[in-house]
Amino acid sequence: MTDATTVSNLTQSTEDKIRIEIERFISSRKSLMLSTINENNLPFASYAPFGIGKDCYYILISDIALHAKNLRHMPKASALIIEDEDTAGELFARMRVNYQMDAELLEVNSEAWNQGLASLVSRHGERAQNLSQLSDFKMFRLTPTSGRYVKGFGRAYAITGNSTISHLREGHKPR
């Protein structure tokens, strides 16, 4: 991963083009894979439908679910948004975006909650609205801190926050 001091090695127009590609790809997916850490510091993988906000993502998940308990314990996660394997041109290099994220539990009916709910309802319909009325469902805002965008072999990019994109030049090497 890159750190906050990374400077893009791409032209501004190329970086903008890749950013638009990433946004379109993410918009085409309905759910993300979510990795959280439990109280014993063990990883747990799950998934959640998501909404898209300004520089963040929203998930509405039940307190009964382990990933919600884990996010309350440790408000950090890794999220993977990946191309469907049935439509991927190359199974070993599926298009994907992976983010390291900070998670924030949102207060019911706060401005942030309402923004998240509007995003989820626009993407997932009435079901999201209905689930939001259940007391065990909590809204989390996930904010990317860094990530990777992979669009095939040799075509990987580091993402700092939600802005700077750098081409990763380390290639595959023969044994």
NUBAKOL-51656 format. One line per 10 residues: number of its first residue (from 0); their letters; for each residue x, y, z of C-alpha. Coordinates in pm, 1 decimal. Layout:
BEGIN
NUM) a) X/Y/Z | ... $
! end
This chain:
BEGIN
0) mtdattvsnl) 0.0/0.0/0.0 | 101.2/359.6/-32.3 | 115.8/620.2/236.8 | -30.9/969.4/251.3 | 284.2/1123.8/99.3 | 255.5/928.1/-226.1 | 258.4/1144.7/-535.1 | 88.7/1013.9/-846.2 | 316.3/898.9/-1127.0 | 32.3/952.7/-1377.0 $
10) tqstedkiri) -73.5/1259.2/-1569.6 | -377.0/1437.1/-1428.7 | -592.4/1334.8/-1726.4 | -491.4/967.2/-1688.1 | -556.0/980.9/-1314.0 | -899.4/1137.9/-1377.7 | -980.2/869.2/-1636.9 | -889.1/589.9/-1394.0 | -1086.1/755.4/-1113.1 | -1394.8/761.1/-1339.8 $
20) eierfissrk) -1332.2/395.1/-1430.8 | -1319.4/305.0/-1060.9 | -1639.4/498.5/-987.5 | -1823.8/329.9/-1275.9 | -1702.6/-13.6/-1171.7 | -1806.6/38.0/-808.6 | -2145.6/175.4/-918.0 | -2202.1/-143.2/-1118.6 | -2167.8/-364.1/-808.3 | -2438.2/-400.1/-543.6 $
30) slmlstinen) -2246.8/-558.2/-255.4 | -1898.9/-560.7/-111.8 | -1697.7/-826.6/66.7 | -1613.1/-709.8/415.7 | -1328.2/-821.9/637.8 | -1345.6/-727.9/1004.7 | -1153.5/-824.4/1319.3 | -1319.9/-984.0/1619.8 | -1240.4/-939.7/1991.4 | -979.2/-1219.3/1968.4 $
40) nlpfasyapf) -807.8/-1036.1/1679.7 | -920.5/-1301.0/1432.3 | -1036.8/-1200.5/1083.7 | -1394.0/-1254.1/974.1 | -1511.8/-1229.9/613.0 | -1867.2/-1144.4/515.5 | -2052.0/-922.7/270.4 | -2300.4/-638.3/271.0 | -2503.5/-446.6/15.3 | -2371.4/-90.1/7.2 $
50) gigkdcyyil) -2466.6/265.6/-74.3 | -2232.7/524.8/-219.3 | -2175.2/861.9/-53.0 | -1931.7/1145.6/-107.8 | -1591.8/984.3/-43.5 | -1755.1/703.9/158.2 | -1978.5/398.0/147.7 | -2271.9/303.3/369.0 | -2376.4/-36.4/495.3 | -2688.1/-122.9/693.7 $
60) isdialhakn) -2624.4/-436.8/898.0 | -2784.4/-615.0/1191.0 | -2628.8/-612.1/1537.6 | -2699.2/-985.1/1537.1 | -2438.9/-1029.5/1260.8 | -2076.1/-1086.1/1356.3 | -1946.2/-815.8/1123.8 | -2151.2/-550.8/1307.2 | -2018.8/-667.5/1643.7 | -1667.4/-663.5/1503.7 $
70) lrhmpkasal) -1700.1/-309.5/1365.2 | -1821.6/-189.3/1703.5 | -1517.3/-354.5/1865.8 | -1265.7/-236.3/1605.1 | -1391.7/35.1/1369.4 | -1162.5/-65.2/1082.9 | -1231.8/-292.8/789.1 | -1109.6/-404.2/453.7 | -1363.9/-402.4/173.7 | -1339.4/-580.0/-159.1 $
80) iiededtage) -1559.2/-490.8/-454.0 | -1495.1/-747.6/-724.9 | -1602.5/-841.5/-1074.0 | -1839.7/-1137.9/-1095.3 | -1641.3/-1451.9/-1170.6 | -1905.9/-1570.2/-1418.4 | -1848.8/-1266.4/-1641.8 | -1476.3/-1209.9/-1580.2 | -1250.8/-1242.3/-1880.7 | -966.9/-1372.9/-1661.6 $
90) lfarmrvnyq) -1040.2/-1557.5/-1339.0 | -686.5/-1502.8/-1204.0 | -699.5/-1126.8/-1259.4 | -1058.6/-1022.9/-1194.9 | -1124.1/-649.5/-1187.1 | -1146.0/-534.6/-827.7 | -1110.4/-249.3/-583.1 | -986.3/-318.1/-232.9 | -995.9/-51.9/37.1 | -868.8/-19.9/390.0 $
100) mdaellevns) -1147.0/168.4/565.6 | -1236.0/348.7/883.1 | -1583.5/256.7/1005.7 | -1816.7/489.2/1191.8 | -2144.9/387.4/1353.4 | -2404.9/649.9/1262.0 | -2673.2/776.1/1496.1 | -3026.8/692.0/1384.4 | -3197.2/982.1/1204.8 | -2882.0/1195.9/1205.7 $
110) eawnqglasl) -2799.4/1382.7/885.5 | -2533.9/1120.4/803.1 | -2782.1/836.2/871.3 | -3038.3/995.2/640.5 | -2778.2/1042.5/364.4 | -2673.6/679.7/397.4 | -3031.4/556.6/395.3 | -3115.2/763.9/86.5 | -2814.0/613.2/-91.0 | -2907.3/258.8/7.3 $
120) vsrhgeraqn) -3272.3/304.5/-92.3 | -3175.6/451.9/-430.6 | -2953.2/148.9/-501.5 | -3150.2/-130.2/-331.9 | -3509.5/-11.8/-309.9 | -3775.4/-52.4/-47.0 | -3599.2/-344.2/125.2 | -3331.4/-106.6/259.5 | -3602.0/129.3/388.0 | -3783.0/-157.7/561.3 $
130) lsqlsdfkmf) -3465.5/-291.0/726.1 | -3380.8/57.9/854.6 | -3701.4/44.8/1062.4 | -3575.0/-255.5/1261.2 | -3399.1/-163.7/1586.5 | -3115.8/-415.4/1542.0 | -3008.3/-267.5/1205.7 | -2725.2/-18.3/1233.1 | -2576.5/210.8/970.6 | -2201.5/232.6/930.2 $
140) rltptsgryv) -2015.4/483.3/717.6 | -1700.6/330.7/566.2 | -1435.7/582.6/461.9 | -1143.2/462.8/248.8 | -795.0/545.9/374.1 | -602.1/357.4/103.9 | -663.0/92.0/-154.4 | -583.6/-86.2/-476.3 | -757.4/-98.4/-811.1 | -671.8/-399.2/-1026.4 $
150) kgfgrayait) -801.1/-420.2/-1380.5 | -586.2/-708.3/-1501.6 | -233.9/-844.7/-1506.3 | 18.1/-560.9/-1484.2 | -260.7/-305.8/-1451.8 | -278.6/-230.3/-1082.1 | -303.3/109.0/-915.5 | -252.4/225.9/-558.2 | -517.1/461.0/-419.8 | -442.5/701.2/-135.5 $
160) gnstishlre) -764.1/795.5/40.1 | -1017.0/854.3/-233.0 | -792.8/1075.0/-443.0 | -434.1/1007.4/-552.1 | -389.0/715.1/-791.5 | -45.7/571.4/-874.5 | 42.1/294.7/-1116.6 | 211.9/2.3/-941.1 | 511.3/-90.5/-1147.8 | 627.2/-403.0/-970.4 $
170) ghkpr) 561.7/-680.1/-1220.8 | 533.1/-1055.1/-1208.3 | 874.4/-1221.0/-1236.7 | 963.4/-1571.9/-1358.1 | 1103.7/-1814.9/-1101.2 $
! end
